Amino acid sequence: MASQVGSPLLLICIWVLAGLLTLLGALTNSEVAAMIPETGGQYVFFQKMYGDFIAFLYGWAAFAVFNTAGVASIAYVLATYTEYFFRLPRFSKETEHWIYLFIPGIGRIYPLENMGVKLVTMVVIGGLTAVNYRSTKSGGRIQVIFTALKIGAMALLIFGLLFSSRGSFSNVVTASSSFNLSGWALIMAIVAATSGAFWGYDGWNNVTFVAGEIENPQKNIPLSLLLGLSATIVIYGLMNLAFMYILPIDKIASSSFVASDAATQAFGWIGGGLIAALVILSTFGTTNANILATARVSFAMAQEKQFFAWVGKVHPSFQTPGNALVIHALWTFVLVISGSFDMLTDMLVFVSWLFYGLSAFGIFILRKKMPYAHRPYRVWGYPVIPGIFVLATIIFLTLTLFNDISHYLSGDSPLINSLFGLLLTALGIPLYLYFKRVNHSRPA
């Protein structure tokens, strides 16, 4: 993001703006989550809003794109930070580009790129899937432990860096000397950087996947989304401020380990290594949280005969959605092999925000279709708040698609990431027709 906009103040503004837009979406979705507190989250919501077809496409996209790519991208950060301590093996550039998959109109995929990082990523995903396969309680305990470690790491970074004598607040107001963006180029840079911020905030809707298992969901789902996202906006803003206090924007833009480089500058090499280790532990816990929650969507679809029946089976001994966890892990491996970190994040953000926009627009539909339904929570500022979110989503998606195509045509990117995400989503259409035909031919 720093390399895209080149301005520390603009970068902080983007984080805050993206957080506020995400909060608007979360508050809008809270109305439906409180109204329909069923396990399956947005898949169930889309059934009520648009019917089975859009609900299926959402569930398929959750499996094929944003839930699995989300797990892959977070674990990818973990694997990348292991290189702070030792270099992972990789092929030569010539070998990496020797084998590729060309998708007409979308671009090239290079599966051999950065293979060492990809292998570590898959080992982490496979191991955590195995833990959750055997016991959801074990996965939950891991989450509590690593959430505590994450909070400790962020507190250490924020307070340690801001109160260090090694930084300068002039860094916060000094833009990069190599940037001179204005007009349309500046708008496109802001859109690209906003996509990165949206990835940082993504996952807020995971709580709705397990709504049927939450005590007093009508109160606790909106409250958790409001408090959780508000705290995250503050934390992200402070962390970026702390990084910029220690490092000039150009140093941030060129760094692969921003947190550790800032800690090294402030505390020495021991501090940098400690932060790298805490980033690894933090992303380990976040990967586990996503594995634990996201397989529930495919599980719920299968139980409703909208996906392969064996995906919806509960493990007879462990009482976990074991098959759903396995198929998610296998497809996540495919995404890891096929893509880079940027490809994974750009693709998942684009497709997930397409459905976030549809979900927010669905509030207007449900207010018409179910005017007398019990709504324990009503979105604040209706219809303005959901309307602003829907409009912002349309603008973001349109500009992102244009930006991706422009980068591909100019040779800056081997793949149109947003179109690749849409292609994977569209593969769900023949599957929907297949399951519809199979279910129709079954005896009642």
N, C-alpha and C positions, 0 to 999 in steps of 0.2 A: 504493500500500500504506500509506503514511503517513497518507493521508486516510481510510483505512478503519479503522485501529486507534488512531491518535493517541498511541501510546506508543513511544518509541524503544527501550526495553528489550524490549518485546514484539515489536517489528519485527525486532530482531536475533535473538531466539529463534525467530521464524517462519522466517527465512532458514536458521538452523542446523537446525531440525527438518525443513524441507522438503529440505534437502541430505542429511540422514541417511536419510530415507525413500527418496529417489532412489537413494542408495548401496545400500540394501538391495535395491531393485529391480534395480539394475545387477549386483550380485553374484549375485543369483538368476538373471538372464538369462545371466550369464557361463558358467554350467554348460552351457546348451544351445549357446551360441555356440562354446565350446571342443569340444563333442561333435559339432556339425554345422557345421564351418567352411566354409560355402558362401556365395558371393555371393548376395545377396538378403535376408540377415538374418532378421528376424522373420517375413517372409512364408514362408520355408522352414521356420522353426520351427513355425509354426502348421499347416503341412501335416502335420508329424509328430505334433503334439499332437491336433489336432481334425479334420483332414481338409481337403478342398479348399474347402468352403463358407466356413468361418471364415477360412481363409488368403486366399481371394479378397476377403472383406469387409475384412480388414486391408489388403491391397494396394490396394483401391479407396479405403478411408478415408485411407491414406497419400497417395494421389494427390489425392483430392477435398477432404481436410480438413487433416490436421496437417502433412504435409511441405510442401505448397504454401503453406498459411497461415503456417507457420513462416518460410519464406523471405519472404513478404509482410510479416510483422510486424517482422522484423529490419530489412528495407530501409525500412520505415515509420519506424523510429527514426532511421535515417540521414537521411531526408528531413525529419523533424521538426527535427533538429539543424541543418540548413542554415538554418532560420529564426532561428537565433541571430545570423546574419550579415546576412540580408536577408529581408524578408517575402515569402513566396510568395503569388501571387494566389489568391483564392477568391471564390466567389459570395456574395451577400448571404444572410442566414439565410432570407429568404422564398423566394429562388430555390432554395436548397439543399433546401428541403422541398417545393418545387413538384412535383417528380417523385419518386415512391417506388413500391416494390414491396411489396405487402401479401401475407404468407403466413399463411393462416388458422391460428390457434392458436399462431403463433410470433412474429409481429410485423411491423414495417415495416423496409425497407432503403432508405436514402437515398443513391443513387449519386453525387449532385452535391456531397455534403459534402466540404469540405477538398480541393478538386480540385487545387490546386497541389502539395500534399504527395503526393497520389496519383500525379500525373504524374511527379514526380521519382522516386518509388518504382519505377514501371514502367520508366523509363529505365535505372535502375541494374540491375534484374533482367534487362532485355533485353540490356544490354551484357555483363553477366557470363555470361549464357547463351551469347551469341555467342562469347565467349572459350573457354568449355568445349566448345562445339560443334566448334571448330576443333582443340583440343588439350587433353587432360586433363592433360598435363604443364605447359602454360601455367597452367591453373587451379591445379595443385599449387604452382607457383612463387609465384603470387599469394598463396596461403594461407600459405606460409612467411614471406613478407615482412610480411604484415599481422598474422600472429600475433605476430611480433617487435614490431611497432608497438603492438599491443594490450597486450602485457606491459609495454612501456615506459610506456604511458599509465597503466596500473593502478598500477605502482610509483611513478610521479610523484604520482598522486593520493593514494595511501595514505600515503607517507612525507612528501610535501610538506604535506598537510593536517594530519596528526597532530602534526608538529613545527612547525606554524605557531603564532605567538603570537596569532593573531586568533580563536582558538576558545576554547571552555570545556567542560570535562567535565561541567559542570552541565547542559548541553543533553542529555547522554546519559541522565540520570536524571529529567529533567523532562518530564512528560506534557503534552499539550495541555490548556489550560484550557477549551476548548470541547467536550471529549469527556467523557462520563460513562456509558460503556457497561458493562453488566453482564448476567449471565445469558445468555439466548438470543441477544440482540442482539450480545453480545461474541463468542459462539461463531460466529455468522454472519459477523461482521467478520473473525475469524481465518481462517475458511474462504476468504473472498474474497481476503484478502491472501496466503494460502498458494497459491492459484491463480497469483498473480503470481510468487511465488518458483519454483513449478514451471516456469513459462515460462522463467525465467532459467536453470534447470538443464537444460531440455530440449535434446535433441540428443545426449545421452550414448550413445544406441543407434545413432547413425550409423556407428560403427566396425563394427558387426555386418553392415551392408549390404555391406561389401567384405571380409568375412572370408576369402573364397576367394583374395583377392589379397594377404593379409598373411602375412609370413614368420613361421613358427612360431606360428600362430594360437592353438593350445592354451595357450601360455604368455602371449603378448603381448596377447590380447584381455582376459582377466581383469585382467592387470597394468595395462593402459592405463586400463581403467574405474576400477579402485581408486585409482590414483595421480591420474588426471585429476580425478575427482569429489572426492577428498579435498582436493586443492589448490584446487579451485573453491570448496568450502565455506569454507575458510580465507580465500581472497581476497575472496569476497562479504561475509563477516562483517567483515573489516577495512575494506573500502570503505564499508560502511554505518556503521561506527563512525567513520570519518574524516568522512563527510558530517555525521553528527550532532554531532561535536565542533565543527564550523564553523557549522552552521545549526541553529536551533531546529526542532522537529518541525513546527510550523505553517508555517514557511517552506518546508520540504521538501514538505509536503503541497500547497502552492499553486504550486510551481515546475514548469515544463515542461522545464527544463534543469538538473536538480539538480547534476550534475557540474560544469557550467560556472559555475553560481551559487556553488557552494562554492569553486571555484578563484578566481573573481573576488573573493570575500570575503577569501581568503587571500593572493592574489598580485597583485590588481588586474585591470584589464580585459584586459591582455595574457594573463595566465594563464587567464582565462575563455575567451578566444578560442582559445588553444592547446588547451585541453582539449576544447572543442567540435569543433575540427578532428580531434583524436585519436579522439573518439567516432565521428565520421564515418568515419575510416579503419578503426577497429576493426569497426564494423558492416558496412563494405564487405567486409572479409575474412571475416566470419562469414557474410554472405549468400553469398559465393562458395563457402565450405565446404559449405553446405547444398545449393546447386545441384549441386555436384560429386557429392555422395553420394546424395541422395534420389531422383534419377531412376533409379537402379539398380534400385529395387524394381519400378517399372512395366516397365522393360527386362526384368527376370528373369521377370515374369508373362507378358509377351508371348512370350518365347522358349519358355515352357511352354504356349503357346496358351490362356492364361487372360486375355488382353487382346488388343487389336487387333494383328494380326500385324506391321503396319508399325512399331509402337512398338518392337519387338524387333530391328529391323535395325541393323547396324553401318554407319556411314558408310563408303563404299568408299575414300575418299581419306584422311579424318582418323582412321579407326579409333576413332571415339567413338560412344556411344549417342545419336546426333544427333537422331533423331525423338523419343525419350523426353524429351530436353532441351527440344525445341520445344513439345511438348504440355504439359509442366509449366509452361513460361513462359506460354503462352497462358491456361491455367486460373488461374495465379497472378494474371495481369492481371484476370481476372474477379473474383477474391476481393478484390483491392485496391480495385477500383471499388465493390464492393458493401458494403464494411465499413469500420469504424473500427478503430483499433489495439486498443481494448478488445474489440470483437467478435471480431477475429481471434484474439487470445490466449486469450480465454475459451473459444472454440469448440475450438481446437486442443488446449488443455490437457485439456479434458473428454474428448474422443474419444481422445486419445493415452493418457490414464491408464486409460480403459476397456480398451484393448488391453494396456497394461502389466500390469494386473491379471490379464487372461486369460493372458498369457504367463507370469507368475509361478505361477499355478495350474497351468499346463501342466507345470511341473516335477514335481508330484505324479503327473500322468498318465503322463509318460514314465518315471518310476521304476517304475510298474506295467507299462506296455506294453513297455518295453525295459530290463528289470532287469540284463541282462548286457552291455549296450552299453559300449564303452570310454568312460570319463569322465575325461579328463586333469585336469579341475578339478571338484570337488564343492563346492556352495555351503556356506559355513560355517554351522554351527548348524541344519542341516536336521533336522526340519521347522519349527523355530521361526521362523527368519529369513524364509523365503518365506511362512509363515503370517501373521506380523505384517504383512508388506507387502500381502498380499491383503486382510486385514481393514481395514487403513488405507485402501486404495484404495476398498473398498466404502463406508466411512463418508464419505470425501471426495466421491465421486460422488453419493451420496444427498443430502448436505447442499448441495452445489453446485447440483444440480437444483432443490431446494427454494428455495434463495436466489435463483436466477435467475427462477423463476416469481414469487416474492414481489416482486422489484424490478419486474418487468414489470407485475404487477397494480396496484402502487402508483404506476405512471407514471414511475418512476426510470430505466427502460430501455425503448427502443423495440422491443427484440428479446429473445427468450429464447435466449441464445447457445448454451447446451448443447443445447437441442432442435433448433436449426438445424444444429448439427454432427451430431446423430443423424439428422436428415432427409437430409442429404447422404450419410451413410454408408448409409442404407437404400436410396438410389437404386441402390446396387450390387447389390441382390437381383435385379431383372429382368435386369441385365447378366449376372450369374452364370448365370441360367437360359438366357439367349441363347447364351453361349459354350459352355455344357454341351451344348445342342442342336446347335450348329454342329459341335463336336468329335465328338459322337456320330454325326453323319451323314457325317463324312468317312470315306473308305475307309482301312482300316488300311495 
